[in-house]
Amino acid sequence: MDNSLETGHKGEQYVATLLSEQGFEVLARNHTIGHKEIDIIAQKDSILHIVEVKTQTSSSPVLSQEHLSRQKIRTIYKAALELKKDPRYRFKVFSVDVAFVTINKTLRKVDITLLFNVDREGVAY
């Protein structure tokens, strides 16, 4: 049985693959800034995408969306602002995005929902 860390890493890999297939350049995974971690940093069309990945198995009683609090979104924004201080990312426009992944092992199926440009309150535009 996979533990939640392994499940999370699998979800991040699925999302990184999907982003690559959609023309994104994945620049980093599990990038730490102080005590904060950014799951995926990707770039497309001169926009830097800061992607938070929430993964669950189909047997999980709680939806992955329920694990994403407003505080977590604010923390991701703080990490993105700190990331902009890095000379490699300083002049880039950024988008905070969220990927919800559900892994159904029985059906051997993965569902991914990507929300782009989520605001500080957790609303996607």
N, CA, C and O atoms as a GROMACS GRO file, in nm:
protein
  500
    1MET      N    1   0.085  -0.118   0.000
    1MET     CA    2   0.000   0.000   0.000
    1MET      C    3   0.089   0.124   0.000
    1MET      O    4   0.182   0.133   0.080
    2ASP      N    5   0.061   0.218  -0.089
    2ASP     CA    6   0.138   0.342  -0.095
    2ASP      C    7   0.108   0.428   0.026
    2ASP      O    8  -0.006   0.433   0.074
    3ASN      N    9   0.211   0.497   0.075
    3ASN     CA   10   0.183   0.594   0.179
    3ASN      C   11   0.153   0.728   0.113
    3ASN      O   12   0.167   0.741  -0.009
    4SER      N   13   0.113   0.826   0.191
    4SER     CA   14   0.069   0.954   0.133
    4SER      C   15   0.184   1.028   0.064
    4SER      O   16   0.160   1.099  -0.034
    5LEU      N   17   0.306   1.013   0.112
    5LEU     CA   18   0.421   1.078   0.048
    5LEU      C   19   0.444   1.020  -0.092
    5LEU      O   20   0.466   1.094  -0.188
    6GLU      N   21   0.439   0.886  -0.103
    6GLU     CA   22   0.454   0.822  -0.234
    6GLU      C   23   0.341   0.862  -0.328
    6GLU      O   24   0.364   0.888  -0.446
    7THR      N   25   0.219   0.867  -0.276
    7THR     CA   26   0.105   0.907  -0.357
    7THR      C   27   0.123   1.050  -0.405
    7THR      O   28   0.096   1.080  -0.521
    8GLY      N   29   0.168   1.137  -0.317
    8GLY     CA   30   0.193   1.276  -0.354
    8GLY      C   31   0.298   1.289  -0.462
    8GLY      O   32   0.280   1.368  -0.556
    9HIS      N   33   0.406   1.214  -0.451
    9HIS     CA   34   0.511   1.218  -0.554
    9HIS      C   35   0.460   1.166  -0.688
    9HIS      O   36   0.495   1.220  -0.794
   10LYS      N   37   0.377   1.063  -0.684
   10LYS     CA   38   0.319   1.011  -0.809
   10LYS      C   39   0.231   1.118  -0.874
   10LYS      O   40   0.237   1.139  -0.995
   11GLY      N   41   0.151   1.184  -0.793
   11GLY     CA   42   0.065   1.290  -0.846
   11GLY      C   43   0.147   1.402  -0.908
   11GLY      O   44   0.112   1.453  -1.015
   12GLU      N   45   0.255   1.441  -0.843
   12GLU     CA   46   0.341   1.546  -0.897
   12GLU      C   47   0.402   1.502  -1.030
   12GLU      O   48   0.415   1.582  -1.122
   13GLN      N   49   0.440   1.375  -1.040
   13GLN     CA   50   0.496   1.325  -1.166
   13GLN      C   51   0.392   1.328  -1.277
   13GLN      O   52   0.423   1.367  -1.390
   14TYR      N   53   0.268   1.287  -1.247
   14TYR     CA   54   0.162   1.291  -1.347
   14TYR      C   55   0.140   1.435  -1.395
   14TYR      O   56   0.125   1.459  -1.515
   15VAL      N   57   0.137   1.529  -1.302
   15VAL     CA   58   0.114   1.670  -1.339
   15VAL      C   59   0.231   1.724  -1.420
   15VAL      O   60   0.210   1.793  -1.519
   16ALA      N   61   0.354   1.695  -1.379
   16ALA     CA   62   0.472   1.741  -1.453
   16ALA      C   63   0.468   1.688  -1.597
   16ALA      O   64   0.499   1.761  -1.691
   17THR      N   65   0.431   1.562  -1.612
   17THR     CA   66   0.420   1.502  -1.745
   17THR      C   67   0.312   1.572  -1.828
   17THR      O   68   0.334   1.603  -1.945
   18LEU      N   69   0.196   1.596  -1.767
   18LEU     CA   70   0.087   1.662  -1.837
   18LEU      C   71   0.129   1.803  -1.880
   18LEU      O   72   0.103   1.844  -1.993
   19LEU      N   73   0.193   1.876  -1.790
   19LEU     CA   74   0.237   2.012  -1.824
   19LEU      C   75   0.335   2.008  -1.941
   19LEU      O   76   0.324   2.089  -2.034
   20SER      N   77   0.429   1.916  -1.938
   20SER     CA   78   0.525   1.903  -2.049
   20SER      C   79   0.453   1.874  -2.180
   20SER      O   80   0.486   1.931  -2.284
   21GLU      N   81   0.355   1.785  -2.174
   21GLU     CA   82   0.278   1.751  -2.295
   21GLU      C   83   0.200   1.871  -2.348
   21GLU      O   84   0.172   1.879  -2.467
   22GLN      N   85   0.166   1.965  -2.258
   22GLN     CA   86   0.091   2.084  -2.298
   22GLN      C   87   0.183   2.201  -2.333
   22GLN      O   88   0.136   2.314  -2.348
   23GLY      N   89   0.312   2.175  -2.346
   23GLY     CA   90   0.404   2.278  -2.391
   23GLY      C   91   0.471   2.360  -2.282
   23GLY      O   92   0.538   2.459  -2.311
   24PHE      N   93   0.455   2.320  -2.157
   24PHE     CA   94   0.522   2.388  -2.047
   24PHE      C   95   0.664   2.332  -2.035
   24PHE      O   96   0.688   2.215  -2.065
   25GLU      N   97   0.756   2.416  -1.991
   25GLU     CA   98   0.889   2.369  -1.955
   25GLU      C   99   0.892   2.356  -1.803
   25GLU      O  100   0.880   2.456  -1.732
   26VAL      N  101   0.908   2.236  -1.754
   26VAL     CA  102   0.916   2.214  -1.610
   26VAL      C  103   1.058   2.250  -1.566
   26VAL      O  104   1.154   2.184  -1.606
   27LEU      N  105   1.069   2.354  -1.483
   27LEU     CA  106   1.199   2.404  -1.440
   27LEU      C  107   1.248   2.341  -1.311
   27LEU      O  108   1.369   2.323  -1.293
   28ALA      N  109   1.156   2.307  -1.222
   28ALA     CA  110   1.196   2.249  -1.093
   28ALA      C  111   1.077   2.178  -1.031
   28ALA      O  112   0.961   2.209  -1.057
   29ARG      N  113   1.111   2.079  -0.947
   29ARG     CA  114   1.010   2.009  -0.866
   29ARG      C  115   1.058   2.008  -0.722
   29ARG      O  116   1.178   1.995  -0.695
   30ASN      N  117   0.964   2.020  -0.631
   30ASN     CA  118   0.993   2.018  -0.487
   30ASN      C  119   1.102   2.119  -0.452
   30ASN      O  120   1.198   2.087  -0.382
   31HIS      N  121   1.085   2.241  -0.501
   31HIS     CA  122   1.180   2.349  -0.478
   31HIS      C  123   1.152   2.413  -0.342
   31HIS      O  124   1.040   2.459  -0.316
   32THR      N  125   1.252   2.417  -0.256
   32THR     CA  126   1.232   2.476  -0.123
   32THR      C  127   1.286   2.618  -0.118
   32THR      O  128   1.392   2.650  -0.173
   33ILE      N  129   1.211   2.701  -0.049
   33ILE     CA  130   1.250   2.839  -0.021
   33ILE      C  131   1.227   2.858   0.128
   33ILE      O  132   1.113   2.871   0.172
   34GLY      N  133   1.335   2.860   0.204
   34GLY     CA  134   1.320   2.864   0.349
   34GLY      C  135   1.249   2.738   0.394
   34GLY      O  136   1.294   2.627   0.364
   35HIS      N  137   1.137   2.755   0.464
   35HIS     CA  138   1.060   2.638   0.509
   35HIS      C  139   0.941   2.608   0.417
   35HIS      O  140   0.861   2.519   0.446
   36LYS      N  141   0.932   2.681   0.306
   36LYS     CA  142   0.822   2.660   0.212
   36LYS      C  143   0.870   2.573   0.095
   36LYS      O  144   0.987   2.576   0.057
   37GLU      N  145   0.776   2.495   0.039
   37GLU     CA  146   0.809   2.413  -0.076
   37GLU      C  147   0.711   2.440  -0.189
   37GLU      O  148   0.590   2.450  -0.168
   38ILE      N  149   0.767   2.453  -0.309
   38ILE     CA  150   0.685   2.466  -0.430
   38ILE      C  151   0.692   2.332  -0.501
   38ILE      O  152   0.800   2.284  -0.532
   39ASP      N  153   0.575   2.272  -0.526
   39ASP     CA  154   0.572   2.139  -0.587
   39ASP      C  155   0.633   2.140  -0.727
   39ASP      O  156   0.721   2.060  -0.758
   40ILE      N  157   0.584   2.231  -0.812
   40ILE     CA  158   0.634   2.238  -0.949
   40ILE      C  159   0.649   2.384  -0.989
   40ILE      O  160   0.562   2.466  -0.964
   41ILE      N  161   0.763   2.414  -1.052
   41ILE     CA  162   0.784   2.544  -1.115
   41ILE      C  163   0.794   2.515  -1.264
   41ILE      O  164   0.879   2.438  -1.308
   42ALA      N  165   0.707   2.579  -1.342
   42ALA     CA  166   0.706   2.557  -1.486
   42ALA      C  167   0.693   2.691  -1.557
   42ALA      O  168   0.653   2.791  -1.497
   43GLN      N  169   0.728   2.692  -1.684
   43GLN     CA  170   0.721   2.815  -1.762
   43GLN      C  171   0.654   2.787  -1.896
   43GLN      O  172   0.678   2.685  -1.959
   44LYS      N  173   0.569   2.882  -1.936
   44LYS     CA  174   0.509   2.877  -2.070
   44LYS      C  175   0.474   3.019  -2.109
   44LYS      O  176   0.415   3.093  -2.031
   45ASP      N  177   0.509   3.056  -2.230
   45ASP     CA  178   0.476   3.189  -2.283
   45ASP      C  179   0.520   3.300  -2.188
   45ASP      O  180   0.444   3.393  -2.162
   46SER      N  181   0.640   3.292  -2.136
   46SER     CA  182   0.703   3.390  -2.047
   46SER      C  183   0.629   3.408  -1.914
   46SER      O  184   0.652   3.507  -1.843
   47ILE      N  185   0.542   3.316  -1.880
   47ILE     CA  186   0.475   3.318  -1.750
   47ILE      C  187   0.532   3.205  -1.666
   47ILE      O  188   0.541   3.091  -1.711
   48LEU      N  189   0.569   3.238  -1.544
   48LEU     CA  190   0.620   3.139  -1.451
   48LEU      C  191   0.501   3.082  -1.374
   48LEU      O  192   0.426   3.157  -1.311
   49HIS      N  193   0.483   2.952  -1.378
   49HIS     CA  194   0.370   2.887  -1.311
   49HIS      C  195   0.420   2.818  -1.185
   49HIS      O  196   0.507   2.731  -1.190
   50ILE      N  197   0.364   2.857  -1.073
   50ILE     CA  198   0.392   2.797  -0.943
   50ILE      C  199   0.275   2.702  -0.916
   50ILE      O  200   0.163   2.746  -0.894
   51VAL      N  201   0.302   2.572  -0.919
   51VAL     CA  202   0.194   2.473  -0.916
   51VAL      C  203   0.194   2.395  -0.785
   51VAL      O  204   0.293   2.331  -0.750
   52GLU      N  205   0.084   2.403  -0.715
   52GLU     CA  206   0.061   2.321  -0.595
   52GLU      C  207  -0.018   2.199  -0.639
   52GLU      O  208  -0.121   2.212  -0.705
   53VAL      N  209   0.030   2.080  -0.603
   53VAL     CA  210  -0.035   1.956  -0.643
   53VAL      C  211  -0.097   1.890  -0.520
   53VAL      O  212  -0.030   1.871  -0.418
   54LYS      N  213  -0.224   1.857  -0.530
   54LYS     CA  214  -0.295   1.784  -0.425
   54LYS      C  215  -0.341   1.651  -0.484
   54LYS      O  216  -0.418   1.648  -0.581
   55THR      N  217  -0.294   1.543  -0.424
   55THR     CA  218  -0.322   1.410  -0.479
   55THR      C  219  -0.395   1.324  -0.377
   55THR      O  220  -0.370   1.330  -0.257
   56GLN      N  221  -0.486   1.245  -0.429
   56GLN     CA  222  -0.557   1.148  -0.345
   56GLN      C  223  -0.578   1.021  -0.425
   56GLN      O  224  -0.570   1.022  -0.548
   57THR      N  225  -0.603   0.913  -0.354
   57THR     CA  226  -0.645   0.791  -0.421
   57THR      C  227  -0.797   0.790  -0.423
   57THR      O  228  -0.861   0.861  -0.345
   58SER      N  229  -0.853   0.711  -0.511
   58SER     CA  230  -1.000   0.708  -0.522
   58SER      C  231  -1.065   0.655  -0.395
   58SER      O  232  -1.184   0.677  -0.372
   59SER      N  233  -0.988   0.586  -0.311
   59SER     CA  234  -1.044   0.532  -0.188
   59SER      C  235  -1.044   0.634  -0.073
   59SER      O  236  -1.098   0.607   0.034
   60SER      N  237  -0.985   0.750  -0.096
   60SER     CA  238  -0.978   0.852   0.008
   60SER      C  239  -1.117   0.909   0.035
   60SER      O  240  -1.188   0.944  -0.059
   61PRO      N  241  -1.157   0.918   0.162
   61PRO     CA  242  -1.290   0.972   0.193
   61PRO      C  243  -1.297   1.124   0.182
   61PRO      O  244  -1.406   1.180   0.180
   62VAL      N  245  -1.181   1.190   0.175
   62VAL     CA  246  -1.176   1.336   0.171
   62VAL      C  247  -1.128   1.379   0.033
   62VAL      O  248  -1.028   1.328  -0.017
   63LEU      N  249  -1.200   1.474  -0.027
   63LEU     CA  250  -1.157   1.526  -0.158
   63LEU      C  251  -1.028   1.605  -0.143
   63LEU      O  252  -1.009   1.674  -0.042
   64SER      N  253  -0.941   1.596  -0.242
   64SER     CA  254  -0.814   1.668  -0.234
   64SER      C  255  -0.836   1.819  -0.225
   64SER      O  256  -0.754   1.890  -0.167
   65GLN      N  257  -0.947   1.868  -0.282
   65GLN     CA  258  -0.978   2.010  -0.273
   65GLN      C  259  -0.996   2.055  -0.128
   65GLN      O  260  -0.968   2.170  -0.094
   66GLU      N  261  -1.041   1.964  -0.044
   66GLU     CA  262  -1.064   1.998   0.096
   66GLU      C  263  -0.934   2.014   0.173
   66GLU      O  264  -0.933   2.071   0.282
   67HIS      N  265  -0.823   1.965   0.116
   67HIS     CA  266  -0.693   1.980   0.180
   67HIS      C  267  -0.625   2.111   0.144
   67HIS      O  268  -0.516   2.140   0.192
   68LEU      N  269  -0.688   2.190   0.059
   68LEU     CA  270  -0.628   2.316   0.014
   68LEU      C  271  -0.697   2.432   0.082
   68LEU      O  272  -0.805   2.476   0.040
   69SER      N  273  -0.636   2.482   0.186
   69SER     CA  274  -0.695   2.591   0.262
   69SER      C  275  -0.652   2.726   0.206
   69SER      O  276  -0.556   2.735   0.128
   70ARG      N  277  -0.722   2.830   0.245
   70ARG     CA  278  -0.682   2.966   0.207
   70ARG      C  279  -0.543   2.997   0.260
   70ARG      O  280  -0.464   3.064   0.193
   71GLN      N  281  -0.514   2.948   0.379
   71GLN     CA  282  -0.380   2.971   0.436
   71GLN      C  283  -0.272   2.908   0.349
   71GLN      O  284  -0.166   2.966   0.330
   72LYS      N  285  -0.299   2.788   0.297
   72LYS     CA  286  -0.202   2.721   0.210
   72LYS      C  287  -0.180   2.802   0.083
   72LYS      O  288  -0.066   2.817   0.037
   73ILE      N  289  -0.288   2.856   0.026
   73ILE     CA  290  -0.275   2.940  -0.094
   73ILE      C  291  -0.192   3.064  -0.062
   73ILE      O  292  -0.105   3.102  -0.141
   74ARG      N  293  -0.217   3.125   0.052
   74ARG     CA  294  -0.137   3.243   0.091
   74ARG      C  295   0.010   3.207   0.107
   74ARG      O  296   0.098   3.284   0.070
   75THR      N  297   0.037   3.090   0.163
   75THR     CA  298   0.175   3.044   0.179
   75THR      C  299   0.242   3.024   0.043
   75THR      O  300   0.359   3.057   0.025
   76ILE      N  301   0.167   2.970  -0.052
   76ILE     CA  302   0.220   2.951  -0.187
   76ILE      C  303   0.252   3.087  -0.249
   76ILE      O  304   0.355   3.103  -0.314
   77TYR      N  305   0.164   3.185  -0.229
   77TYR     CA  306   0.190   3.320  -0.281
   77TYR      C  307   0.317   3.379  -0.218
   77TYR      O  308   0.398   3.441  -0.287
   78LYS      N  309   0.333   3.359  -0.090
   78LYS     CA  310   0.454   3.410  -0.024
   78LYS      C  311   0.579   3.343  -0.082
   78LYS      O  312   0.680   3.410  -0.105
   79ALA      N  313   0.571   3.213  -0.106
   79ALA     CA  314   0.684   3.142  -0.166
   79ALA      C  315   0.711   3.196  -0.307
   79ALA      O  316   0.826   3.211  -0.346
   80ALA      N  317   0.605   3.223  -0.383
   80ALA     CA  318   0.621   3.277  -0.518
   80ALA      C  319   0.689   3.414  -0.514
   80ALA      O  320   0.776   3.443  -0.596
   81LEU      N  321   0.650   3.497  -0.420
   81LEU     CA  322   0.712   3.630  -0.408
   81LEU      C  323   0.859   3.618  -0.369
   81LEU      O  324   0.943   3.694  -0.417
   82GLU      N  325   0.890   3.522  -0.282
   82GLU     CA  326   1.030   3.499  -0.246
   82GLU      C  327   1.108   3.445  -0.366
   82GLU      O  328   1.224   3.479  -0.386
   83LEU      N  329   1.042   3.360  -0.444
   83LEU     CA  330   1.107   3.304  -0.563
   83LEU      C  331   1.144   3.414  -0.662
   83LEU      O  332   1.247   3.406  -0.729
   84LYS      N  333   1.060   3.517  -0.671
   84LYS     CA  334   1.088   3.626  -0.765
   84LYS      C  335   1.216   3.701  -0.730
   84LYS      O  336   1.270   3.773  -0.815
   85LYS      N  337   1.266   3.686  -0.609
   85LYS     CA  338   1.393   3.748  -0.571
   85LYS      C  339   1.512   3.676  -0.633
   85LYS      O  340   1.621   3.733  -0.643
   86ASP      N  341   1.491   3.553  -0.674
   86ASP     CA  342   1.597   3.475  -0.739
   86ASP      C  343   1.622   3.537  -0.876
   86ASP      O  344   1.528   3.558  -0.952
   87PRO      N  345   1.748   3.566  -0.909
   87PRO     CA  346   1.777   3.631  -1.038
   87PRO      C  347   1.723   3.557  -1.160
   87PRO      O  348   1.696   3.619  -1.262
   88ARG      N  349   1.708   3.426  -1.151
   88ARG     CA  350   1.655   3.350  -1.265
   88ARG      C  351   1.508   3.379  -1.291
   88ARG      O  352   1.460   3.360  -1.402
   89TYR      N  353   1.436   3.426  -1.188
   89TYR     CA  354   1.292   3.444  -1.200
   89TYR      C  355   1.247   3.588  -1.177
   89TYR      O  356   1.128   3.616  -1.183
   90ARG      N  357   1.338   3.677  -1.152
   90ARG     CA  358   1.307   3.814  -1.107
   90ARG      C  359   1.210   3.887  -1.200
   90ARG      O  360   1.119   3.955  -1.151
   91PHE      N  361   1.226   3.876  -1.330
   91PHE     CA  362   1.147   3.958  -1.421
   91PHE      C  363   1.030   3.884  -1.483
   91PHE      O  364   0.972   3.929  -1.582
   92LYS      N  365   0.994   3.776  -1.426
   92LYS     CA  366   0.886   3.696  -1.481
   92LYS      C  367   0.752   3.727  -1.413
   92LYS      O  368   0.746   3.751  -1.293
   93VAL      N  369   0.647   3.725  -1.493
   93VAL     CA  370   0.511   3.730  -1.441
   93VAL      C  371   0.481   3.590  -1.391
   93VAL      O  372   0.519   3.493  -1.456
   94PHE      N  373   0.414   3.578  -1.276
   94PHE     CA  374   0.385   3.444  -1.228
   94PHE      C  375   0.237   3.421  -1.209
   94PHE      O  376   0.158   3.513  -1.188
   95SER      N  377   0.201   3.294  -1.215
   95SER     CA  378   0.066   3.248  -1.193
   95SER      C  379   0.072   3.138  -1.088
   95SER      O  380   0.151   3.044  -1.101
   96VAL      N  381  -0.010   3.148  -0.986
   96VAL     CA  382  -0.021   3.041  -0.888
   96VAL      C  383  -0.133   2.949  -0.936
   96VAL      O  384  -0.247   2.991  -0.952
   97ASP      N  385  -0.097   2.823  -0.956
   97ASP     CA  386  -0.190   2.726  -1.012
   97ASP      C  387  -0.205   2.608  -0.915
   97ASP      O  388  -0.117   2.584  -0.832
   98VAL      N  389  -0.315   2.537  -0.927
   98VAL     CA  390  -0.338   2.420  -0.843
   98VAL      C  391  -0.379   2.303  -0.932
   98VAL      O  392  -0.460   2.318  -1.023
   99ALA      N  393  -0.322   2.187  -0.904
   99ALA     CA  394  -0.358   2.064  -0.974
   99ALA      C  395  -0.416   1.966  -0.872
   99ALA      O  396  -0.352   1.937  -0.771
  100PHE      N  397  -0.535   1.918  -0.900
  100PHE     CA  398  -0.598   1.815  -0.817
  100PHE      C  399  -0.589   1.683  -0.893
  100PHE      O  400  -0.633   1.672  -1.007
  101VAL      N  401  -0.531   1.584  -0.828
  101VAL     CA  402  -0.508   1.454  -0.892
  101VAL      C  403  -0.580   1.346  -0.812
  101VAL      O  404  -0.569   1.340  -0.689
  102THR      N  405  -0.653   1.261  -0.884
  102THR     CA  406  -0.714   1.144  -0.822
  102THR      C  407  -0.661   1.021  -0.895
  102THR      O  408  -0.675   1.008  -1.017
  103ILE      N  409  -0.601   0.931  -0.818
  103ILE     CA  410  -0.546   0.808  -0.873
  103ILE      C  411  -0.640   0.694  -0.837
  103ILE      O  412  -0.660   0.664  -0.719
  104ASN      N  413  -0.696   0.630  -0.938
  104ASN     CA  414  -0.784   0.515  -0.918
  104ASN      C  415  -0.705   0.391  -0.960
  104ASN      O  416  -0.693   0.362  -1.079
  105LYS      N  417  -0.653   0.319  -0.862
  105LYS     CA  418  -0.569   0.202  -0.891
  105LYS      C  419  -0.650   0.087  -0.948
  105LYS      O  420  -0.600   0.010  -1.030
  106THR      N  421  -0.775   0.074  -0.906
  106THR     CA  422  -0.859  -0.036  -0.954
  106THR      C  423  -0.883  -0.023  -1.105
  106THR      O  424  -0.871  -0.121  -1.179
  107LEU      N  425  -0.917   0.098  -1.149
  107LEU     CA  426  -0.944   0.121  -1.291
  107LEU      C  427  -0.818   0.161  -1.368
  107LEU      O  428  -0.822   0.180  -1.490
  108ARG      N  429  -0.707   0.173  -1.295
  108ARG     CA  430  -0.582   0.219  -1.357
  108ARG      C  431  -0.605   0.349  -1.433
  108ARG      O  432  -0.574   0.362  -1.551
  109LYS      N  433  -0.661   0.445  -1.360
  109LYS     CA  434  -0.700   0.571  -1.420
  109LYS      C  435  -0.653   0.685  -1.332
  109LYS      O  436  -0.654   0.676  -1.210
  110VAL      N  437  -0.611   0.794  -1.396
  110VAL     CA  438  -0.569   0.914  -1.324
  110VAL      C  439  -0.649   1.031  -1.379
  110VAL      O  440  -0.652   1.054  -1.500
  111ASP      N  441  -0.713   1.104  -1.290
  111ASP     CA  442  -0.786   1.226  -1.329
  111ASP      C  443  -0.710   1.345  -1.275
  111ASP      O  444  -0.672   1.348  -1.158
  112ILE      N  445  -0.687   1.444  -1.360
  112ILE     CA  446  -0.617   1.565  -1.321
  112ILE      C  447  -0.702   1.685  -1.358
  112ILE      O  448  -0.748   1.699  -1.472
  113THR      N  449  -0.723   1.772  -1.260
  113THR     CA  450  -0.790   1.900  -1.284
  113THR      C  451  -0.690   2.010  -1.255
  113THR      O  452  -0.637   2.019  -1.144
  114LEU      N  453  -0.663   2.094  -1.355
  114LEU     CA  454  -0.570   2.205  -1.338
  114LEU      C  455  -0.649   2.335  -1.328
  114LEU      O  456  -0.734   2.364  -1.413
  115LEU      N  457  -0.621   2.412  -1.226
  115LEU     CA  458  -0.680   2.545  -1.210
  115LEU      C  459  -0.566   2.646  -1.222
  115LEU      O  460  -0.471   2.642  -1.144
  116PHE      N  461  -0.577   2.735  -1.319
  116PHE     CA  462  -0.473   2.834  -1.342
  116PHE      C  463  -0.510   2.967  -1.279
  116PHE      O  464  -0.627   3.004  -1.271
  117ASN      N  465  -0.408   3.039  -1.235
  117ASN     CA  466  -0.422   3.174  -1.182
  117ASN      C  467  -0.520   3.182  -1.065
  117ASN      O  468  -0.617   3.258  -1.067
  118VAL      N  469  -0.492   3.102  -0.964
  118VAL     CA  470  -0.574   3.100  -0.843
  118VAL      C  471  -0.537   3.222  -0.758
  118VAL      O  472  -0.419   3.249  -0.736
  119ASP      N  473  -0.637   3.295  -0.713
  119ASP     CA  474  -0.605   3.415  -0.634
  119ASP      C  475  -0.573   3.378  -0.489
  119ASP      O  476  -0.579   3.260  -0.451
  120ARG      N  477  -0.541   3.476  -0.410
  120ARG     CA  478  -0.497   3.453  -0.272
  120ARG      C  479  -0.605   3.390  -0.184
  120ARG      O  480  -0.576   3.338  -0.077
  121GLU      N  481  -0.729   3.394  -0.230
  121GLU     CA  482  -0.838   3.336  -0.154
  121GLU      C  483  -0.876   3.197  -0.204
  121GLU      O  484  -0.967   3.134  -0.152
  122GLY      N  485  -0.804   3.150  -0.307
  122GLY     CA  486  -0.829   3.015  -0.357
  122GLY      C  487  -0.928   3.008  -0.472
  122GLY      O  488  -0.979   2.900  -0.503
  123VAL      N  489  -0.958   3.122  -0.536
  123VAL     CA  490  -1.052   3.126  -0.648
  123VAL      C  491  -0.973   3.131  -0.778
  123VAL      O  492  -0.883   3.213  -0.793
  124ALA      N  493  -1.008   3.044  -0.872
  124ALA     CA  494  -0.941   3.042  -1.003
  124ALA      C  495  -1.011   3.137  -1.098
  124ALA      O  496  -1.133   3.155  -1.092
  125TYR      N  497  -0.934   3.197  -1.186
  125TYR     CA  498  -0.989   3.289  -1.287
  125TYR      C  499  -0.971   3.233  -1.425
  125TYR      O  500  -1.011   3.296  -1.523
   0.00000   0.00000   0.00000
